[in-house]
Amino acid sequence: MSQRIITTILIAASLALPGIPLSAYAADGSVTIESPKDGAEVSANEGVKVVFKVNHTANGNHLHFYVDNGNPTIVRKWQGSETLPPLGAGKHEICIKEATVDHVLTGLQKCITVEAK
């Protein structure tokens, strides 16, 4: 193997989080929001349960969940669900963004729009 490939493997292995296999690290990463679906109608009186799965990048440490670019909710898991507070009536954008240990966004993200009624 070339020195560059070996170095890349060693760096990736050193960044792996305990309990997460190295195969879980995607080269470019991906974010999937399973529910609610983009364009879905949600109740304005109830919290919004967001079901998600993230294949994070090597620099990813945690997630920021945003509603309409407000203050983020910090989430320290790569898949599962997170219930956001009730939304006021109207259209809202929900975004999941990957962040480094220093809370710098990596660019890996997914956004959907929902309508609260």
TORKOL-4160 file (C-alpha; in steps of 0.2 Angstrom, whole numbers, padded with zeros to 4 digits, m for minus):
117
<pt num="1" X="0000" Y="0000" Z="0000"/>
<pt num="2" X="0006" Y="0018" Z="m0003"/>
<pt num="3" X="0011" Y="0029" Z="0011"/>
<pt num="4" X="m0004" Y="0040" Z="0008"/>
<pt num="5" X="m0017" Y="0026" Z="0009"/>
<pt num="6" X="m0009" Y="0020" Z="0025"/>
<pt num="7" X="m0009" Y="0038" Z="0032"/>
<pt num="8" X="m0027" Y="0040" Z="0028"/>
<pt num="9" X="m0032" Y="0024" Z="0036"/>
<pt num="10" X="m0023" Y="0028" Z="0052"/>
<pt num="11" X="m0030" Y="0046" Z="0053"/>
<pt num="12" X="m0048" Y="0039" Z="0050"/>
<pt num="13" X="m0045" Y="0025" Z="0063"/>
<pt num="14" X="m0039" Y="0038" Z="0076"/>
<pt num="15" X="m0054" Y="0049" Z="0073"/>
<pt num="16" X="m0067" Y="0034" Z="0075"/>
<pt num="17" X="m0078" Y="0036" Z="0090"/>
<pt num="18" X="m0079" Y="0021" Z="0103"/>
<pt num="19" X="m0093" Y="0009" Z="0098"/>
<pt num="20" X="m0095" Y="0016" Z="0080"/>
<pt num="21" X="m0086" Y="0005" Z="0067"/>
<pt num="22" X="m0074" Y="0013" Z="0055"/>
<pt num="23" X="m0086" Y="0007" Z="0041"/>
<pt num="24" X="m0099" Y="0020" Z="0047"/>
<pt num="25" X="m0088" Y="0034" Z="0042"/>
<pt num="26" X="m0093" Y="0040" Z="0024"/>
<pt num="27" X="m0081" Y="0049" Z="0013"/>
<pt num="28" X="m0093" Y="0063" Z="0010"/>
<pt num="29" X="m0106" Y="0059" Z="0023"/>
<pt num="30" X="m0125" Y="0060" Z="0021"/>
<pt num="31" X="m0140" Y="0065" Z="0031"/>
<pt num="32" X="m0157" Y="0057" Z="0029"/>
<pt num="33" X="m0173" Y="0064" Z="0037"/>
<pt num="34" X="m0185" Y="0050" Z="0037"/>
<pt num="35" X="m0199" Y="0059" Z="0045"/>
<pt num="36" X="m0207" Y="0071" Z="0044"/>
<pt num="37" X="m0206" Y="0071" Z="0025"/>
<pt num="38" X="m0202" Y="0087" Z="0016"/>
<pt num="39" X="m0218" Y="0097" Z="0013"/>
<pt num="40" X="m0227" Y="0088" Z="0027"/>
<pt num="41" X="m0241" Y="0095" Z="0038"/>
<pt num="42" X="m0237" Y="0094" Z="0057"/>
<pt num="43" X="m0247" Y="0099" Z="0072"/>
<pt num="44" X="m0243" Y="0117" Z="0078"/>
<pt num="45" X="m0248" Y="0111" Z="0096"/>
<pt num="46" X="m0236" Y="0096" Z="0098"/>
<pt num="47" X="m0218" Y="0094" Z="0097"/>
<pt num="48" X="m0211" Y="0088" Z="0081"/>
<pt num="49" X="m0202" Y="0071" Z="0081"/>
<pt num="50" X="m0188" Y="0071" Z="0068"/>
<pt num="51" X="m0182" Y="0054" Z="0064"/>
<pt num="52" X="m0165" Y="0054" Z="0056"/>
<pt num="53" X="m0149" Y="0045" Z="0051"/>
<pt num="54" X="m0132" Y="0053" Z="0048"/>
<pt num="55" X="m0116" Y="0045" Z="0040"/>
<pt num="56" X="m0105" Y="0058" Z="0047"/>
<pt num="57" X="m0088" Y="0064" Z="0040"/>
<pt num="58" X="m0072" Y="0061" Z="0048"/>
<pt num="59" X="m0072" Y="0079" Z="0056"/>
<pt num="60" X="m0090" Y="0077" Z="0063"/>
<pt num="61" X="m0092" Y="0077" Z="0081"/>
<pt num="62" X="m0111" Y="0081" Z="0084"/>
<pt num="63" X="m0126" Y="0088" Z="0076"/>
<pt num="64" X="m0135" Y="0105" Z="0076"/>
<pt num="65" X="m0154" Y="0105" Z="0073"/>
<pt num="66" X="m0161" Y="0121" Z="0068"/>
<pt num="67" X="m0179" Y="0128" Z="0066"/>
<pt num="68" X="m0179" Y="0143" Z="0054"/>
<pt num="69" X="m0161" Y="0147" Z="0058"/>
<pt num="70" X="m0164" Y="0150" Z="0076"/>
<pt num="71" X="m0153" Y="0144" Z="0090"/>
<pt num="72" X="m0148" Y="0126" Z="0087"/>
<pt num="73" X="m0152" Y="0110" Z="0098"/>
<pt num="74" X="m0136" Y="0100" Z="0100"/>
<pt num="75" X="m0138" Y="0082" Z="0097"/>
<pt num="76" X="m0124" Y="0069" Z="0101"/>
<pt num="77" X="m0131" Y="0054" Z="0091"/>
<pt num="78" X="m0130" Y="0049" Z="0073"/>
<pt num="79" X="m0147" Y="0041" Z="0071"/>
<pt num="80" X="m0163" Y="0040" Z="0080"/>
<pt num="81" X="m0176" Y="0053" Z="0084"/>
<pt num="82" X="m0176" Y="0070" Z="0092"/>
<pt num="83" X="m0192" Y="0079" Z="0097"/>
<pt num="84" X="m0192" Y="0098" Z="0093"/>
<pt num="85" X="m0203" Y="0110" Z="0103"/>
<pt num="86" X="m0220" Y="0114" Z="0095"/>
<pt num="87" X="m0219" Y="0126" Z="0080"/>
<pt num="88" X="m0231" Y="0141" Z="0078"/>
<pt num="89" X="m0243" Y="0140" Z="0064"/>
<pt num="90" X="m0236" Y="0142" Z="0046"/>
<pt num="91" X="m0221" Y="0136" Z="0036"/>
<pt num="92" X="m0205" Y="0131" Z="0044"/>
<pt num="93" X="m0188" Y="0125" Z="0039"/>
<pt num="94" X="m0180" Y="0111" Z="0049"/>
<pt num="95" X="m0161" Y="0108" Z="0046"/>
<pt num="96" X="m0149" Y="0095" Z="0053"/>
<pt num="97" X="m0131" Y="0101" Z="0051"/>
<pt num="98" X="m0115" Y="0092" Z="0056"/>
<pt num="99" X="m0103" Y="0101" Z="0067"/>
<pt num="100" X="m0085" Y="0098" Z="0073"/>
<pt num="101" X="m0080" Y="0097" Z="0091"/>
<pt num="102" X="m0078" Y="0116" Z="0091"/>
<pt num="103" X="m0096" Y="0119" Z="0084"/>
<pt num="104" X="m0089" Y="0123" Z="0067"/>
<pt num="105" X="m0102" Y="0117" Z="0053"/>
<pt num="106" X="m0094" Y="0105" Z="0041"/>
<pt num="107" X="m0106" Y="0108" Z="0027"/>
<pt num="108" X="m0114" Y="0091" Z="0028"/>
<pt num="109" X="m0133" Y="0095" Z="0031"/>
<pt num="110" X="m0151" Y="0092" Z="0026"/>
<pt num="111" X="m0166" Y="0103" Z="0027"/>
<pt num="112" X="m0184" Y="0101" Z="0025"/>
<pt num="113" X="m0199" Y="0112" Z="0025"/>
<pt num="114" X="m0215" Y="0108" Z="0035"/>
<pt num="115" X="m0231" Y="0117" Z="0038"/>
<pt num="116" X="m0238" Y="0118" Z="0056"/>
<pt num="117" X="m0257" Y="0119" Z="0057"/>
